[in-house]
């Protein structure tokens, strides 16, 4: 994958733009793009860990017109050459105008992978502040809430972004454990997660770098 950092005009355009809103709320899927070749790097905000989290789009499966995308989340040593290290977990996502943001399953390193009989609705395609959507699957009741639109910052750019704050509760009453997509996410238009705090994390993971390349045009900024 071509990992060319987007800078200059593209960065300014993406950070200043706000996806379309309408009568029914914000188009949430536009805040979690999965097109092209993408990768993100995050640092934990409280410096409690000696590694970064590197996220990379690795696989896409077309399931009846829905593109299910695997994102791998790996340890990346701080101060190294940027080479991703051990796999932490992977999550199978989709994000589109038809179904919104959906999770189909996940796999944590060293544990058995999980596939949901009914995919988990992480967000409807359009939501307003306070809206919720519940998914009952595999004996668990997930509730996704759009907490609201919030200003958010990260370690990649000095710009302040407008982010959708989503919370995904796995219904077990224990915030210290759960699937890796459960927790709080701050999603930015055109880029995806500016930060996220999944179950068991001591602080949010904050974006330090994002890369994108359109393989059809080789448009890499």
Secondary structure, 3 states (H helix, E strand, C coil): CCCCECCHHHHHHHHHCCCCEECCEEEHHHHCCCCCEEEEEEEECCCCCCEEEEEEEEEEEEECCEEEEEEEEEEEECCCCCCCCCEEEEEEEEEECCCEEEEEEEEECCCCCEEEEEEEEEECCEECCCCEEEEEECCEEEEEEEEEEEEECCCCCCCCEEEEEEEEECCCCCCCCCCCCCEEEEEECCCEEEEEEECCCCCCEEEEEEEEEECCCCECC
